[in-house]
Amino acid sequence: MKSLCMGRRLGLVIGLIQGIACLGASGHAAPAGSWCGNARGPFVGSGGAVVFFGVGVGNPLAGSSTQAALARGRARTDLAATAKPWIQRLVQDYMARHRAYFGPRDFGGAAEFSRCFSERFAADMAADRPLAAAWKDPVTGLAYAVARMEFSDAWFARYQQALGAALTQRHGQDQPGQTQALLSELAADIASQRASQASLFGPAQAEPALLAQGIPLQE
């Protein structure tokens, strides 16, 4: 009995790994072929903005509502992890524009600032993203969820607001004059980053279509 249970658990683990690593390998509840492998972005959306995705899988041993919640939560966690290094690239580009403020004397603090801000902002933005697709494979019983984040005008507006608040918190009291000068240029700096996404993120493929085939999961 013990070996049977172990075998069953091993099979489920293998199934989960395969589901995460290559959605569509079973041919039952698959998105488009571009999803096979670990591709999560960056992609280019129809409007020219950079797009990222996160994928989550729910264990069939969990109850139906728990399984769906697991898939959704894991998709958003994966989305945050995928977007974080690219958000950090934006922050580092911003800091490079203001080397006098983020100078060598504060190199360690600046690196920590970019890391912590990017991690927190990625998690915040991923947490309220609507799912791009969510479904249950009727054959394997696995629940899949895909979360999407687009670096749109609205996204950059929140990025600007969050970055401004973080800069104020970081040096608003000990360097009020410099911080205020920095904030006065923030909108122009963010607009420049928004316009130069292609050069900041490099070549990117077109956003793949999502072709979920299975039992739809409700939010």
TORTORKOL-319127 format. One line per 3 residues: number of its first residue (from 1); their letters; for each residue x, y, z of N, C-alpha, C. Coordinates in nm, 2 decimals, always signed. Layout:
N
NUM) A) X/Y/Z/X/Y/Z/X/Y/Z  ...
//
This chain:
219
1) MKS) +0.08/-0.12/+0.00/+0.00/+0.00/+0.00/+0.09/+0.13/+0.00  +0.20/+0.12/+0.08/+0.28/+0.24/+0.09/+0.35/+0.27/-0.05  +0.39/+0.16/-0.11/+0.46/+0.18/-0.24/+0.36/+0.23/-0.35
4) LCM) +0.23/+0.19/-0.33/+0.13/+0.23/-0.43/+0.10/+0.38/-0.41  +0.10/+0.42/-0.28/+0.07/+0.57/-0.25/+0.19/+0.65/-0.30  +0.31/+0.60/-0.27/+0.43/+0.67/-0.32/+0.43/+0.68/-0.47
7) GRR) +0.39/+0.58/-0.54/+0.39/+0.58/-0.68/+0.29/+0.68/-0.74  +0.17/+0.68/-0.67/+0.07/+0.78/-0.71/+0.12/+0.92/-0.69  +0.18/+0.94/-0.57/+0.23/+1.08/-0.55/+0.34/+1.12/-0.64
10) LGL) +0.43/+1.03/-0.68/+0.53/+1.05/-0.77/+0.47/+1.09/-0.91  +0.37/+1.02/-0.95/+0.30/+1.04/-1.07/+0.24/+1.18/-1.08  +0.18/+1.22/-0.96/+0.12/+1.35/-0.96/+0.23/+1.46/-0.96
13) VIG) +0.34/+1.44/-0.89/+0.45/+1.54/-0.90/+0.50/+1.55/-1.04  +0.52/+1.44/-1.11/+0.57/+1.44/-1.24/+0.47/+1.52/-1.33  +0.35/+1.49/-1.31/+0.24/+1.56/-1.39/+0.24/+1.71/-1.37
16) LIQ) +0.26/+1.75/-1.24/+0.27/+1.89/-1.22/+0.39/+1.96/-1.28  +0.50/+1.89/-1.27/+0.62/+1.95/-1.33/+0.61/+1.96/-1.48  +0.55/+1.86/-1.54/+0.53/+1.86/-1.69/+0.44/+1.97/-1.72
19) GIA) +0.33/+1.98/-1.64/+0.23/+2.09/-1.67/+0.29/+2.23/-1.66  +0.38/+2.25/-1.56/+0.44/+2.38/-1.55/+0.54/+2.40/-1.66  +0.62/+2.30/-1.68/+0.74/+2.32/-1.77/+0.69/+2.33/-1.92
22) CLG) +0.59/+2.26/-1.96/+0.55/+2.26/-2.10/+0.40/+2.25/-2.11  +0.33/+2.36/-2.09/+0.18/+2.36/-2.11/+0.15/+2.31/-2.25  +0.06/+2.22/-2.26/+0.03/+2.17/-2.39/+0.09/+2.04/-2.43
25) ASG) +0.18/+1.99/-2.35/+0.24/+1.86/-2.38/+0.14/+1.75/-2.39  +0.03/+1.76/-2.30/-0.07/+1.65/-2.31/-0.16/+1.67/-2.43  -0.17/+1.79/-2.48/-0.26/+1.81/-2.59/-0.40/+1.83/-2.55
28) HAA) -0.43/+1.84/-2.42/-0.57/+1.85/-2.38/-0.62/+1.99/-2.35  -0.55/+2.05/-2.26/-0.59/+2.19/-2.21/-0.48/+2.28/-2.24  -0.44/+2.30/-2.36/-0.31/+2.37/-2.39/-0.34/+2.51/-2.44
31) PAG) -0.25/+2.61/-2.40/-0.25/+2.74/-2.47/-0.18/+2.72/-2.60  -0.15/+2.83/-2.67/-0.08/+2.82/-2.80/+0.06/+2.76/-2.78  +0.11/+2.71/-2.89/+0.24/+2.64/-2.89/+0.35/+2.72/-2.83
34) SWC) +0.34/+2.86/-2.84/+0.45/+2.94/-2.79/+0.46/+2.93/-2.64  +0.36/+2.87/-2.57/+0.37/+2.86/-2.43/+0.46/+2.74/-2.39  +0.49/+2.65/-2.48/+0.57/+2.53/-2.44/+0.71/+2.58/-2.40
37) GNA) +0.75/+2.52/-2.29/+0.88/+2.57/-2.23/+0.86/+2.67/-2.13  +0.96/+2.76/-2.10/+0.95/+2.85/-1.99/+0.93/+2.99/-2.04  +0.88/+3.01/-2.16/+0.86/+3.15/-2.22/+0.75/+3.22/-2.14
40) RGP) +0.78/+3.33/-2.07/+0.68/+3.41/-2.00/+0.69/+3.56/-2.05  +0.79/+3.59/-2.13/+0.80/+3.73/-2.18/+0.95/+3.77/-2.17  +0.98/+3.89/-2.22/+0.88/+3.98/-2.26/+0.83/+3.96/-2.40
43) FVG) +0.70/+3.99/-2.42/+0.64/+3.98/-2.55/+0.59/+4.13/-2.58  +0.56/+4.15/-2.71/+0.50/+4.28/-2.75/+0.35/+4.26/-2.78  +0.27/+4.34/-2.71/+0.13/+4.34/-2.73/+0.09/+4.41/-2.85
46) SGG) -0.04/+4.40/-2.89/-0.09/+4.46/-3.01/-0.07/+4.62/-3.01  -0.07/+4.68/-2.89/-0.05/+4.82/-2.89/+0.10/+4.87/-2.88  +0.19/+4.77/-2.88/+0.33/+4.80/-2.87/+0.39/+4.80/-2.74
49) AVV) +0.31/+4.78/-2.63/+0.36/+4.77/-2.49/+0.42/+4.63/-2.46  +0.51/+4.63/-2.37/+0.57/+4.50/-2.33/+0.47/+4.42/-2.24  +0.47/+4.29/-2.26/+0.37/+4.21/-2.19/+0.44/+4.09/-2.13
52) FFG) +0.40/+4.05/-2.01/+0.46/+3.94/-1.94/+0.34/+3.85/-1.89  +0.37/+3.72/-1.87/+0.27/+3.62/-1.82/+0.33/+3.54/-1.71  +0.24/+3.49/-1.63/+0.27/+3.40/-1.52/+0.18/+3.28/-1.53
55) VGV) +0.23/+3.16/-1.50/+0.15/+3.04/-1.52/+0.14/+2.97/-1.38  +0.02/+2.93/-1.35/+0.00/+2.85/-1.22/-0.08/+2.72/-1.25  -0.04/+2.62/-1.17/-0.11/+2.49/-1.18/-0.16/+2.45/-1.04
58) GNP) -0.29/+2.40/-1.04/-0.35/+2.35/-0.92/-0.36/+2.20/-0.91  -0.32/+2.14/-0.80/-0.32/+2.00/-0.78/-0.46/+1.94/-0.78  -0.48/+1.83/-0.86/-0.61/+1.77/-0.86/-0.66/+1.71/-0.73
61) LAG) -0.56/+1.68/-0.64/-0.60/+1.63/-0.51/-0.67/+1.73/-0.42  -0.65/+1.86/-0.45/-0.72/+1.96/-0.37/-0.87/+1.97/-0.41  -0.95/+2.02/-0.32/-1.09/+2.04/-0.36/-1.10/+2.14/-0.47
64) SST) -1.22/+2.14/-0.54/-1.23/+2.22/-0.66/-1.20/+2.37/-0.63  -1.26/+2.43/-0.53/-1.23/+2.57/-0.51/-1.09/+2.60/-0.46  -1.03/+2.51/-0.38/-0.89/+2.52/-0.34/-0.80/+2.51/-0.46
67) QAA) -0.83/+2.41/-0.54/-0.74/+2.39/-0.66/-0.74/+2.51/-0.75  -0.86/+2.57/-0.77/-0.87/+2.69/-0.86/-0.79/+2.81/-0.79  -0.80/+2.82/-0.66/-0.73/+2.93/-0.59/-0.58/+2.91/-0.59
70) LAR) -0.54/+2.78/-0.58/-0.40/+2.75/-0.59/-0.34/+2.79/-0.73  -0.42/+2.76/-0.84/-0.37/+2.79/-0.97/-0.36/+2.94/-0.99  -0.47/+3.01/-0.94/-0.47/+3.16/-0.96/-0.35/+3.22/-0.88
73) GRA) -0.33/+3.18/-0.75/-0.23/+3.24/-0.67/-0.09/+3.21/-0.73  -0.07/+3.09/-0.78/+0.06/+3.05/-0.83/+0.09/+3.13/-0.96  -0.02/+3.15/-1.04/+0.00/+3.23/-1.16/+0.04/+3.37/-1.13
76) RTD) -0.01/+3.43/-1.03/+0.02/+3.57/-1.00/+0.16/+3.58/-0.93  +0.20/+3.47/-0.85/+0.33/+3.47/-0.80/+0.43/+3.45/-0.91  +0.40/+3.37/-1.00/+0.49/+3.35/-1.12/+0.51/+3.47/-1.20
79) LAA) +0.40/+3.54/-1.21/+0.40/+3.67/-1.29/+0.49/+3.77/-1.22  +0.48/+3.78/-1.09/+0.56/+3.88/-1.01/+0.71/+3.84/-1.03  +0.74/+3.71/-1.02/+0.88/+3.67/-1.03/+0.93/+3.69/-1.17
82) TAK) +0.84/+3.68/-1.28/+0.89/+3.70/-1.41/+0.91/+3.85/-1.44  +0.82/+3.94/-1.39/+0.83/+4.08/-1.42/+0.93/+4.15/-1.34  +0.97/+4.10/-1.22/+1.06/+4.17/-1.13/+1.19/+4.21/-1.19
85) PWI) +1.27/+4.12/-1.26/+1.40/+4.17/-1.31/+1.38/+4.27/-1.42  +1.27/+4.27/-1.49/+1.25/+4.37/-1.59/+1.21/+4.51/-1.53  +1.13/+4.50/-1.42/+1.10/+4.63/-1.35/+1.23/+4.68/-1.29
88) QRL) +1.32/+4.59/-1.24/+1.44/+4.64/-1.18/+1.53/+4.70/-1.29  +1.52/+4.65/-1.41/+1.59/+4.71/-1.52/+1.55/+4.86/-1.55  +1.42/+4.88/-1.54/+1.36/+5.01/-1.55/+1.42/+5.10/-1.44
91) VQD) +1.41/+5.05/-1.32/+1.46/+5.13/-1.20/+1.61/+5.16/-1.22  +1.69/+5.07/-1.26/+1.83/+5.09/-1.28/+1.86/+5.19/-1.39  +1.77/+5.19/-1.50/+1.79/+5.28/-1.60/+1.75/+5.42/-1.55
94) YMA) +1.65/+5.43/-1.46/+1.62/+5.56/-1.40/+1.73/+5.61/-1.32  +1.79/+5.53/-1.24/+1.90/+5.57/-1.15/+2.02/+5.61/-1.23  +2.04/+5.55/-1.35/+2.15/+5.59/-1.43/+2.14/+5.73/-1.49
97) RHR) +2.01/+5.77/-1.50/+1.98/+5.90/-1.55/+2.02/+6.01/-1.45  +2.03/+5.97/-1.32/+2.05/+6.06/-1.21/+2.17/+6.01/-1.12  +2.28/+6.00/-1.19/+2.40/+5.95/-1.12/+2.44/+6.04/-1.00
100) AYF) +2.42/+6.17/-1.01/+2.46/+6.26/-0.91/+2.38/+6.23/-0.78  +2.26/+6.19/-0.80/+2.17/+6.15/-0.68/+2.20/+6.01/-0.63  +2.21/+5.92/-0.72/+2.24/+5.78/-0.68/+2.39/+5.76/-0.71
103) GPR) +2.48/+5.83/-0.64/+2.62/+5.83/-0.66/+2.69/+5.72/-0.60  +2.83/+5.71/-0.63/+2.91/+5.61/-0.57/+2.91/+5.59/-0.42  +2.89/+5.71/-0.35/+2.89/+5.70/-0.21/+2.77/+5.62/-0.15
106) DFG) +2.67/+5.61/-0.24/+2.55/+5.54/-0.19/+2.52/+5.41/-0.28  +2.63/+5.36/-0.33/+2.61/+5.25/-0.43/+2.54/+5.13/-0.37  +2.58/+5.09/-0.25/+2.51/+4.97/-0.19/+2.37/+5.00/-0.16
109) GAA) +2.34/+5.12/-0.11/+2.20/+5.16/-0.08/+2.12/+5.17/-0.20  +2.17/+5.22/-0.31/+2.10/+5.23/-0.44/+2.07/+5.09/-0.49  +2.16/+5.00/-0.48/+2.14/+4.86/-0.53/+2.03/+4.79/-0.45
112) EFS) +2.03/+4.82/-0.32/+1.92/+4.76/-0.24/+1.79/+4.83/-0.27  +1.79/+4.96/-0.29/+1.67/+5.03/-0.33/+1.60/+4.97/-0.45  +1.68/+4.95/-0.56/+1.63/+4.90/-0.68/+1.57/+4.76/-0.66
115) RCF) +1.64/+4.68/-0.59/+1.60/+4.54/-0.57/+1.47/+4.53/-0.49  +1.47/+4.60/-0.37/+1.35/+4.60/-0.29/+1.23/+4.66/-0.35  +1.25/+4.78/-0.42/+1.14/+4.84/-0.49/+1.08/+4.75/-0.60
118) SER) +1.17/+4.69/-0.68/+1.12/+4.61/-0.79/+1.04/+4.49/-0.74  +1.09/+4.43/-0.63/+1.02/+4.31/-0.58/+0.89/+4.35/-0.52  +0.88/+4.46/-0.45/+0.75/+4.50/-0.39/+0.65/+4.54/-0.50
121) FAA) +0.70/+4.62/-0.59/+0.61/+4.67/-0.70/+0.56/+4.56/-0.79  +0.65/+4.46/-0.82/+0.61/+4.35/-0.90/+0.50/+4.27/-0.83  +0.51/+4.25/-0.70/+0.41/+4.17/-0.63/+0.28/+4.25/-0.62
124) DMA) +0.29/+4.38/-0.60/+0.17/+4.46/-0.59/+0.09/+4.46/-0.72  +0.16/+4.47/-0.83/+0.10/+4.48/-0.96/+0.04/+4.34/-1.00  +0.11/+4.24/-0.97/+0.07/+4.10/-1.00/-0.05/+4.06/-0.92
127) ADR) -0.07/+4.11/-0.80/-0.17/+4.07/-0.71/-0.31/+4.10/-0.76  -0.32/+4.22/-0.83/-0.46/+4.26/-0.88/-0.48/+4.24/-1.03  -0.39/+4.17/-1.09/-0.40/+4.15/-1.24/-0.52/+4.05/-1.26
130) PLA) -0.61/+4.08/-1.35/-0.71/+3.98/-1.39/-0.65/+3.87/-1.47  -0.71/+3.75/-1.45/-0.65/+3.64/-1.52/-0.68/+3.65/-1.67  -0.58/+3.61/-1.75/-0.59/+3.61/-1.90/-0.67/+3.48/-1.94
133) AAW) -0.65/+3.37/-1.86/-0.72/+3.25/-1.89/-0.71/+3.16/-1.76  -0.82/+3.08/-1.74/-0.81/+2.98/-1.63/-0.91/+2.86/-1.67  -0.86/+2.74/-1.66/-0.94/+2.63/-1.70/-0.89/+2.50/-1.63
136) KDP) -0.97/+2.40/-1.64/-0.93/+2.27/-1.58/-0.93/+2.17/-1.69  -0.82/+2.09/-1.69/-0.80/+1.98/-1.79/-0.89/+1.87/-1.75  -0.99/+1.83/-1.83/-1.08/+1.73/-1.79/-1.02/+1.59/-1.79
139) VTG) -0.90/+1.57/-1.85/-0.84/+1.44/-1.86/-0.74/+1.43/-1.74  -0.65/+1.52/-1.72/-0.55/+1.51/-1.61/-0.61/+1.56/-1.47  -0.71/+1.65/-1.48/-0.76/+1.71/-1.36/-0.69/+1.83/-1.31
142) LAY) -0.58/+1.86/-1.38/-0.50/+1.98/-1.34/-0.58/+2.11/-1.37  -0.57/+2.21/-1.28/-0.62/+2.34/-1.31/-0.51/+2.43/-1.35  -0.53/+2.51/-1.45/-0.43/+2.60/-1.50/-0.49/+2.74/-1.49
145) AVA) -0.40/+2.84/-1.47/-0.43/+2.98/-1.47/-0.32/+3.06/-1.53  -0.35/+3.16/-1.61/-0.25/+3.24/-1.67/-0.28/+3.39/-1.64  -0.18/+3.45/-1.57/-0.20/+3.60/-1.54/-0.12/+3.68/-1.64
148) RME) -0.16/+3.80/-1.67/-0.10/+3.88/-1.77/-0.07/+4.02/-1.71  +0.05/+4.07/-1.74/+0.08/+4.21/-1.70/+0.13/+4.29/-1.83  +0.07/+4.40/-1.85/+0.11/+4.48/-1.97/+0.16/+4.61/-1.92
151) FSD) +0.28/+4.65/-1.97/+0.34/+4.78/-1.93/+0.27/+4.89/-2.01  +0.15/+4.91/-1.98/+0.07/+5.01/-2.05/+0.08/+5.15/-1.99  +0.01/+5.25/-2.04/+0.01/+5.38/-1.98/-0.03/+5.38/-1.84
154) AWF) -0.14/+5.30/-1.81/-0.19/+5.29/-1.67/-0.08/+5.23/-1.58  -0.01/+5.13/-1.63/+0.09/+5.06/-1.55/+0.20/+5.16/-1.52  +0.24/+5.24/-1.62/+0.35/+5.34/-1.60/+0.31/+5.45/-1.50
157) ARY) +0.18/+5.48/-1.50/+0.13/+5.58/-1.41/+0.14/+5.53/-1.26  +0.11/+5.40/-1.24/+0.13/+5.35/-1.11/+0.28/+5.33/-1.07  +0.36/+5.30/-1.17/+0.50/+5.29/-1.15/+0.56/+5.43/-1.11
160) QQA) +0.51/+5.53/-1.18/+0.56/+5.67/-1.14/+0.52/+5.70/-1.00  +0.39/+5.68/-0.97/+0.34/+5.71/-0.83/+0.42/+5.63/-0.72  +0.44/+5.50/-0.75/+0.51/+5.42/-0.65/+0.66/+5.46/-0.64
163) LGA) +0.72/+5.49/-0.75/+0.86/+5.53/-0.75/+0.88/+5.66/-0.68  +0.79/+5.76/-0.70/+0.80/+5.89/-0.64/+0.78/+5.87/-0.48  +0.69/+5.79/-0.44/+0.67/+5.77/-0.30/+0.79/+5.70/-0.24
166) ALT) +0.85/+5.61/-0.31/+0.97/+5.54/-0.25/+1.09/+5.63/-0.24  +1.10/+5.72/-0.34/+1.21/+5.82/-0.34/+1.19/+5.92/-0.22  +1.07/+5.96/-0.20/+1.04/+6.05/-0.09/+1.07/+5.99/+0.04
169) QRH) +1.03/+5.86/+0.05/+1.05/+5.79/+0.18/+1.20/+5.77/+0.20  +1.28/+5.75/+0.10/+1.42/+5.72/+0.11/+1.50/+5.84/+0.15  +1.48/+5.95/+0.08/+1.57/+6.07/+0.10/+1.49/+6.20/+0.12
172) GQD) +1.36/+6.19/+0.14/+1.28/+6.31/+0.15/+1.32/+6.40/+0.26  +1.37/+6.35/+0.37/+1.41/+6.43/+0.48/+1.55/+6.47/+0.49  +1.64/+6.38/+0.45/+1.79/+6.41/+0.46/+1.84/+6.49/+0.34
175) QPG) +1.76/+6.47/+0.22/+1.80/+6.55/+0.10/+1.68/+6.61/+0.04  +1.61/+6.69/+0.11/+1.48/+6.74/+0.06/+1.49/+6.82/-0.07  +1.59/+6.90/-0.08/+1.61/+6.98/-0.21/+1.64/+6.90/-0.33
178) QTQ) +1.73/+6.80/-0.31/+1.76/+6.71/-0.43/+1.65/+6.62/-0.46  +1.58/+6.57/-0.36/+1.47/+6.48/-0.38/+1.35/+6.56/-0.46  +1.33/+6.68/-0.42/+1.22/+6.75/-0.48/+1.26/+6.78/-0.63
181) ALL) +1.38/+6.81/-0.65/+1.43/+6.84/-0.79/+1.41/+6.71/-0.87  +1.44/+6.60/-0.81/+1.43/+6.47/-0.88/+1.28/+6.44/-0.91  +1.19/+6.47/-0.82/+1.05/+6.44/-0.84/+0.99/+6.53/-0.94
184) SEL) +1.05/+6.65/-0.95/+0.99/+6.75/-1.05/+1.02/+6.70/-1.20  +1.12/+6.61/-1.21/+1.16/+6.56/-1.34/+1.10/+6.42/-1.36  +1.04/+6.36/-1.26/+1.00/+6.22/-1.27/+0.90/+6.19/-1.38
187) AAD) +0.80/+6.27/-1.40/+0.70/+6.25/-1.51/+0.77/+6.24/-1.65  +0.87/+6.33/-1.67/+0.94/+6.33/-1.80/+1.02/+6.21/-1.81  +1.09/+6.17/-1.70/+1.17/+6.05/-1.71/+1.09/+5.93/-1.74
190) IAS) +0.98/+5.91/-1.67/+0.89/+5.79/-1.69/+0.84/+5.79/-1.83  +0.80/+5.91/-1.88/+0.75/+5.92/-2.02/+0.85/+5.87/-2.12  +0.98/+5.91/-2.09/+1.09/+5.87/-2.18/+1.11/+5.72/-2.17
193) QRA) +1.10/+5.66/-2.06/+1.11/+5.51/-2.04/+0.99/+5.44/-2.11  +0.88/+5.50/-2.10/+0.76/+5.44/-2.17/+0.78/+5.44/-2.32  +0.84/+5.54/-2.37/+0.85/+5.55/-2.52/+0.97/+5.47/-2.57
196) SQA) +1.06/+5.43/-2.48/+1.18/+5.36/-2.52/+1.18/+5.21/-2.47  +1.06/+5.15/-2.45/+1.05/+5.02/-2.40/+1.13/+4.92/-2.49  +1.12/+4.94/-2.62/+1.19/+4.84/-2.71/+1.34/+4.84/-2.69
199) SLF) +1.40/+4.95/-2.67/+1.55/+4.96/-2.65/+1.58/+4.91/-2.51  +1.50/+4.93/-2.41/+1.52/+4.89/-2.28/+1.51/+4.74/-2.26  +1.42/+4.68/-2.32/+1.39/+4.54/-2.31/+1.44/+4.45/-2.42
202) GPA) +1.49/+4.51/-2.53/+1.55/+4.43/-2.63/+1.44/+4.37/-2.72  +1.48/+4.30/-2.83/+1.39/+4.24/-2.92/+1.29/+4.14/-2.85  +1.17/+4.15/-2.88/+1.07/+4.06/-2.82/+0.97/+4.01/-2.93
205) QAE) +0.92/+3.89/-2.90/+0.83/+3.83/-3.00/+0.69/+3.88/-2.97  +0.60/+3.87/-3.07/+0.46/+3.91/-3.06/+0.39/+3.83/-2.95  +0.30/+3.89/-2.88/+0.23/+3.82/-2.77/+0.15/+3.70/-2.83
208) PAL) +0.17/+3.58/-2.77/+0.10/+3.46/-2.82/-0.05/+3.46/-2.79  -0.12/+3.40/-2.87/-0.27/+3.38/-2.84/-0.29/+3.28/-2.73  -0.39/+3.29/-2.65/-0.42/+3.19/-2.55/-0.54/+3.11/-2.60
211) LAQ) -0.51/+2.98/-2.60/-0.61/+2.88/-2.65/-0.64/+2.78/-2.55  -0.71/+2.82/-2.44/-0.75/+2.73/-2.34/-0.86/+2.64/-2.38  -0.84/+2.51/-2.36/-0.94/+2.41/-2.40/-0.97/+2.32/-2.28
214) GIP) -1.08/+2.35/-2.21/-1.11/+2.27/-2.10/-1.23/+2.33/-2.03  -1.25/+2.30/-1.90/-1.36/+2.35/-1.82/-1.32/+2.49/-1.76  -1.39/+2.60/-1.80/-1.35/+2.73/-1.75/-1.35/+2.74/-1.60
217) LQE) -1.26/+2.81/-1.54/-1.26/+2.83/-1.40/-1.30/+2.98/-1.37  -1.38/+3.00/-1.27/-1.43/+3.13/-1.24/-1.33/+3.20/-1.15  -1.32/+3.33/-1.16/-1.24/+3.41/-1.07/-1.30/+3.40/-0.93
//
